[in-house]
Amino acid sequence: MHPSMDWSTLEVAHVRGRSRLVACTSRQPLKVFNPGSPTSACHVMLSSYGGGMVAGDTIRLRISGQAHSRLVISTQASTRIFRSIDGAVAQQHTTGRLAAGALAVVFPDPVVLQAASRYQQLQEWHLQPDSLLLVVDWFHSGRMDQGERFAFTGLRAELRVHVGDQLVVLDRFAFSPAEHIATSPGNFADYQTFFSVFLVGSPGDARFRHLAGRLARQKMPGSTGPHFAISSQECLISVTQARDNVCILRAAARSRAALQPLCDELLAALADEHLLGYNPLERKW
């Protein structure tokens, strides 16, 4: 089989005033749904056979957003990474390209790293100077409702974002609980769900300024003061203007419920008429 046949593909174009999925190919174990949208934005929902990824599964996805298209990508549910018995790794590789003026929002449910699982994730995006990207990267320490915490074997994640020929985001993370004390204050302490948001766009774009402002408002008041007690916080949030065209938010919470207000705030910001025009997850959550 030709290597390109291993890739699932999504292509969105602005057609007659609406963003439409004009090309779609899905390869197992990935399943792709295209639910209706009440606005001109295109909604794509990703799922998988069995509700997760077993050891050795590989998902490769290419995304293309044509000029002035608007795309939101979500998942049907949490992506469960199942046990690896023989050392095989579940992998997901996503590449995306956004043309002039295009918008893409990637807002998945969390990756749930079950006991003895191994997972690698790579995302790479190529933007034009006036396109806009918001990516959420989210994982749980395990099946929290069953009391499972950091029982997985290994996690590696990498995000690269290019604007034109310039690499503006390079975020790498790797963790192996067998080699580190996960609950150490220097690592995760007693926090169990970890949520990152990467916003990349043009400082002159009103859409970027709107979202950057909403991210900045999530910064915890007094978090740099001498009397701020980290141990008493159900959810920790930090916000950084990494570059004039890059904003990064990171959050750690003790529970999924503690993170919900932050999710609600971000989805409300995305519902602005100049962005998605609605909350694509309102009926889900």
C-alpha positions in Angstrom: 0.0 0.0 0.0 1.3 3.5 -0.8 2.2 5.4 2.4 -0.3 8.2 1.7 -3.1 5.6 1.9 -2.4 5.2 5.6 -3.6 8.7 6.3 -7.0 9.9 7.1 -7.8 13.3 5.5 -10.1 16.2 6.1 -10.5 19.2 3.8 -12.8 22.2 4.6 -13.6 25.0 2.1 -15.8 28.1 2.2 -18.6 27.4 -0.2 -21.6 29.6 -0.8 -21.2 31.4 2.5 -20.6 28.2 4.6 -17.6 26.1 5.6 -18.1 22.6 4.3 -16.3 19.3 4.5 -15.4 18.9 0.8 -13.2 15.9 1.2 -12.9 13.2 3.9 -11.2 9.9 4.1 -11.0 7.9 7.4 -8.7 4.9 8.0 -9.2 2.5 10.9 -9.1 2.9 13.8 -10.3 6.5 13.2 -14.0 7.3 12.5 -15.1 10.7 11.3 -18.5 12.3 11.8 -19.8 15.6 10.4 -22.7 16.8 12.6 -24.7 19.8 11.4 -23.8 23.3 12.6 -26.3 26.1 13.2 -23.8 28.6 11.8 -21.5 28.7 8.8 -18.7 26.9 10.7 -17.9 23.3 9.9 -18.0 20.7 12.8 -16.0 17.5 12.6 -16.2 14.9 15.4 -13.5 12.2 15.7 -14.1 8.8 17.2 -12.5 5.4 17.1 -13.6 1.7 17.0 -13.9 0.5 20.6 -13.8 4.0 22.1 -10.1 4.2 22.4 -6.7 3.1 21.1 -5.1 -0.3 21.8 -1.3 -0.9 21.8 0.0 -0.7 18.3 -2.8 1.5 17.0 -1.7 4.4 14.8 -3.9 7.2 13.7 -2.6 9.6 11.0 -4.7 12.6 10.1 -4.1 15.4 7.6 -6.3 18.5 7.9 -6.6 21.3 5.3 -8.5 24.5 5.9 -8.9 26.5 2.7 -9.1 30.3 2.6 -11.5 31.8 5.1 -12.9 28.5 6.2 -14.0 27.9 9.8 -13.5 24.4 11.3 -14.0 23.0 14.8 -12.7 19.5 15.6 -13.9 17.7 18.7 -14.1 14.1 19.9 -17.1 11.9 20.6 -15.8 11.0 24.0 -12.5 10.7 26.0 -9.8 8.8 24.1 -9.0 5.8 26.2 -5.4 4.4 25.8 -5.6 0.8 26.7 -3.0 -1.4 28.3 0.2 -2.4 26.4 1.2 -5.9 27.2 4.2 -6.3 24.8 5.6 -2.8 24.8 3.7 -1.6 21.7 2.8 2.1 21.6 -0.5 3.7 20.6 0.3 6.7 18.4 -1.6 9.7 16.9 0.0 12.0 14.3 -1.9 15.1 13.1 -0.8 17.6 10.5 -2.8 20.6 9.5 -2.5 23.5 7.0 -4.6 26.7 7.2 -4.8 29.0 4.2 -5.3 32.8 4.4 -7.9 33.9 6.9 -8.8 30.3 7.9 -9.8 29.4 11.5 -9.3 26.0 13.1 -10.3 25.1 16.7 -9.2 21.7 18.1 -11.1 21.0 21.3 -11.0 17.3 22.2 -12.1 15.4 25.3 -9.2 14.3 27.4 -6.8 11.4 26.6 -7.2 8.9 29.5 -4.0 6.9 30.1 -5.1 3.6 31.6 -2.8 1.4 33.6 0.3 0.0 31.7 -0.6 2.1 28.6 2.0 3.7 26.3 1.0 6.7 24.1 2.7 9.1 21.7 1.1 12.2 20.1 2.5 14.5 17.5 0.7 17.6 16.1 2.2 19.8 13.4 0.4 22.8 11.9 1.4 25.2 9.1 -0.4 28.6 9.1 -0.5 31.7 7.0 0.2 35.0 8.8 -3.5 35.9 8.9 -4.9 32.4 9.8 -6.0 31.5 13.4 -5.5 28.3 15.3 -6.6 27.3 18.8 -5.5 23.8 20.0 -6.5 22.2 23.3 -4.2 19.3 24.6 -5.8 17.5 27.5 -4.9 14.3 29.4 -6.1 12.5 32.6 -3.7 10.6 34.9 -5.8 7.5 34.5 -9.4 6.3 35.2 -10.0 8.8 38.0 -13.4 7.5 38.8 -11.8 4.2 39.7 -9.0 5.8 41.7 -6.4 5.1 39.0 -3.5 7.6 39.1 -0.3 7.6 37.1 -0.4 3.9 36.5 0.5 4.3 32.8 3.9 3.3 31.4 4.8 6.2 29.2 3.5 9.4 27.6 5.1 11.6 24.9 3.5 14.6 23.3 4.8 17.2 20.9 3.2 20.2 19.2 4.8 22.3 16.4 3.2 25.3 14.9 4.7 27.2 11.9 3.6 30.6 10.7 5.0 30.9 7.2 8.5 29.7 7.4 8.9 30.4 11.1 8.5 27.9 13.9 6.6 29.8 16.6 5.5 26.9 18.9 7.6 23.9 19.9 6.1 22.2 23.0 7.4 18.8 24.1 6.4 16.7 27.1 7.4 13.2 28.2 6.7 11.4 31.4 7.3 7.9 32.7 5.8 7.2 36.2 8.3 4.4 36.8 11.2 6.8 36.5 9.7 9.8 38.4 7.5 10.3 41.4 4.3 11.6 39.8 2.8 12.9 43.1 5.9 14.8 44.0 5.3 18.6 44.4 7.9 19.0 41.7 5.8 17.0 39.2 2.0 16.8 39.6 1.3 16.7 43.4 -2.3 15.6 43.8 -3.5 17.1 40.5 -4.9 14.6 38.0 -6.1 16.3 34.9 -3.9 18.6 32.8 -5.2 21.0 30.2 -3.2 23.2 27.8 -4.4 25.8 25.2 -2.3 27.1 22.4 -3.5 30.2 20.5 -1.7 31.3 17.4 -2.7 34.1 15.1 -2.0 37.7 14.0 -1.8 40.4 16.7 -3.7 42.6 14.2 -6.6 40.1 13.9 -9.6 41.1 16.0 -10.4 37.4 16.5 -6.9 36.7 18.0 -7.2 39.8 20.3 -10.6 38.6 21.4 -9.4 35.1 22.3 -6.1 36.3 23.8 -8.1 38.7 26.0 -10.4 35.9 27.2 -7.4 33.7 28.0 -5.7 36.5 29.9 -8.8 36.8 32.1 -8.4 33.2 33.3 -5.2 34.0 35.0 -5.6 33.4 38.7 -5.7 36.6 40.8 -2.9 36.8 43.4 -1.2 33.7 41.9 2.2 35.4 42.1 1.7 36.9 45.5 3.4 35.8 48.7 0.1 34.6 50.3 -1.0 32.4 47.4 -1.4 28.8 48.6 -1.1 26.3 45.8 -2.2 23.4 47.9 -5.6 24.9 48.6 -6.5 25.3 44.9 -8.8 22.8 43.1 -7.6 24.2 39.8 -4.4 26.0 39.0 -4.2 28.2 35.8 -1.3 30.1 34.3 -1.4 32.2 31.1 1.6 33.4 29.1 1.9 35.7 26.1 4.8 33.6 24.7 5.1 35.8 21.5 3.1 38.7 20.1 1.2 36.1 18.1 1.2 33.2 20.6 -0.7 32.8 23.8 -0.5 29.7 26.0 -2.8 28.7 28.9 -2.0 25.7 31.2 -4.2 24.3 33.9 -4.0 21.5 36.4 -7.0 20.3 38.4 -7.9 17.7 41.0 -11.0 16.6 39.1 -12.8 16.9 35.8 -15.5 19.0 37.5 -13.0 21.5 38.8 -11.9 22.2 35.2 -15.4 22.7 33.8 -15.7 26.4 34.5 -12.6 27.0 32.4 -13.9 24.9 29.6 -17.2 26.9 29.7 -15.4 30.2 29.5 -13.3 29.2 26.5 -16.3 27.8 24.7 -18.3 30.9 25.4 -15.5 33.0 23.9 -15.5 30.7 20.8 -19.2 31.3 20.4 -18.5 34.9 19.2 -20.1 35.6 15.8 -16.7 36.3 14.3 -15.4 32.9 15.4 -17.6 29.7 15.5 -20.8 31.6 16.2 -22.0 28.9 18.7 -20.8 26.5 21.3 -20.3 23.2 19.5 -20.2 21.2 22.8 -23.2 22.8 24.6 -25.5 19.9 24.1 -22.7 17.4 24.9 -21.7 18.9 28.3 
